[in-house]
Amino acid sequence: SGLSESSIRMLSRGASLLSSATSASSSLPLSLRMASSLLISEPKYGFLRELGLKEQNHGVFDGSWKASGPVTASNNPANNRPIAEVVNGTVEDYERAISAAKAAQSMWADVPAPRRGEIVRQIGDKLRSQLKNLGHLVSLEMGKIAPEGVGEVQEYVDICDFATGLSRTYNGQIMQSERPGHMLLENWNPLGVVGVISAFNFPCAVYGWNNALALITGNALLWKPAPSTPLTAIAITRLIEDVLKANDIPTGLCSLVCGDSDVGQALTKDKRVNLVSFTGSTEIGRIVGQQVQGRFGKVLLELGGNNAIIVADDADLDMVVPATVFAAVGTAGQRCTTTRRLIVHESKYEEVLERIKRAYAQFESRIGDPLEPNTIIGPLHNVQGVMKYKATIAEALVAGGKVEYGGKVIDKPEGGNYVLPTIITGLKHDAEVIHRETFAPILYVLKYTTLDEAIAINNEVAQGLSSSLFTQRIDNVFKWMGPKGSDCGIVNVNIPTAGAEIGGAFGGEKETGGGRESGSDSWKQYVRRSTCTINFSKHLPLAQGIKFE
Ligand code: NAD
């Protein structure tokens, strides 16, 4: 595309300033004109003030709010108008924040884990009290529909509950020692500071998964959110600040630095950051992963996906159709777990394709402003996304693909980054365009003959996040789950690829990065294991029977 996210932001900010300058209010002083062009000034968006947001917000929190970097506007993808402004952080601001986080962690590590869990429980309650407001901010800033925005906050609430229980139950083992009068056990200690770099498409839940587990295990956090979703990060950090203050805990424990890749780089290269939890594209994850590994830090990578649903010859199509539509067009195709490939048995291919096309057509009238109750598909997050959507469809056509439905940008009077969800057939399963993750609602439908062939197609892409098989046959299910089945981190049966629950470990293999977050034993990512051998005898039997005398 040639345009960086920040230059697009500046362009649309410029356009909006221009339109306000030529409006009837042009006799007003510039500062007032700027403020009145922001959505936060409109009564409709009063919930932003309830979250403590203002026309201009400091994007750095190190125990207090101050920032010295460039001022950017966060835009509403439904019309590309600025919501409010943010003073971003610089590398110098980052230095203050990391020092504050490190200092707070030293105190926090001494707090008993169940007490840490109590603080996380309070964070969950605080989020509950702002569930709708925060969910609507996620919608407004990211572009996902309101139930998805609220659902993201609910995920954060749920992981707080999960982590609260875990704070009383996470434990190590006692092993049998070979030596008399010896005890062999393991203890889990905090890592120190966990740096969280997050993506635009889950501006709340991803931080929540990291925040709750890292806190109960005794770590501090430093968060660098995506440059285009800073307001969600600021609002969340303000809620956490309230809880920490009320409990006399140093608030730098959950530090925040809004900013661009320069801040991300400072964090990635910093030895004081013991774990870098990175969620984003495989392209950037590859750089971050190698840099952190280069300094022998720990890294948790949650990168791109290229997820498939396989429809077996015995699949219940009444389940397949809604599942596919939900997972392929939900969040306008901007989930890491979005279904991008539909691999259908040849005996069901025509019927599935026809039914999915009909379902897509029904939703056309419900593409619009994510905060409107009737909307089921919102806009793409930014102009860049629309350009990538167009380029990908053009490439698919050149490769011999056929657009069965969609393939068009929607021009609405209010502007916005709207596109029609798209179904493409006629491509080879290994076409280059299919093997790439395009972050837009484009679904490739493919045909297969044997289940082994379908599994091979599922596994042949570089990414390995989520996968689903629709079947009624038990032998298919166990093959799919087993060593010759799906090679993804998420292996579903009769449910879509999207919509994971917090109770399981979330993440994927291969170029998805191998990280695991959220439930199961993902908490182990945030601790270091100390294997302790305690000699409580009066003798010193050495290993291998060696006598050193
Ligand atoms: P992105 O890679 O462009 O950016 C992610 C974050 O990295 C942002 O905060 C960005 O500012 C930061 N960053 C950019 N350059 C950096 C650098 N050199 N060093 C350090 N940080 C840097 O991703 P995006 O466009 O925001 O998000 C979409 C991608 O995220 C998709 O590929 C999607 O599949 C993936 N994703 C994965 C998961 C998962 O759990 N596997 C979840 C959500 C999103």
Boltz pocket constraint, residues with backbone or C-beta under 6 A from the ligand:
constraints:
  - pocket:
      binder: B
      contacts: [[A, 197], [A, 198], [A, 199], [A, 200], [A, 201], [A, 202], [A, 224], [A, 225], [A, 226], [A, 227], [A, 259], [A, 260], [A, 261], [A, 263], [A, 264], [A, 265], [A, 268], [A, 279], [A, 280], [A, 281], [A, 282], [A, 284], [A, 285], [A, 287], [A, 288], [A, 301], [A, 302], [A, 303], [A, 304], [A, 305], [A, 335], [A, 336], [A, 437], [A, 439], [A, 465], [A, 507], [A, 508], [A, 512]]
      max_distance: 6.0
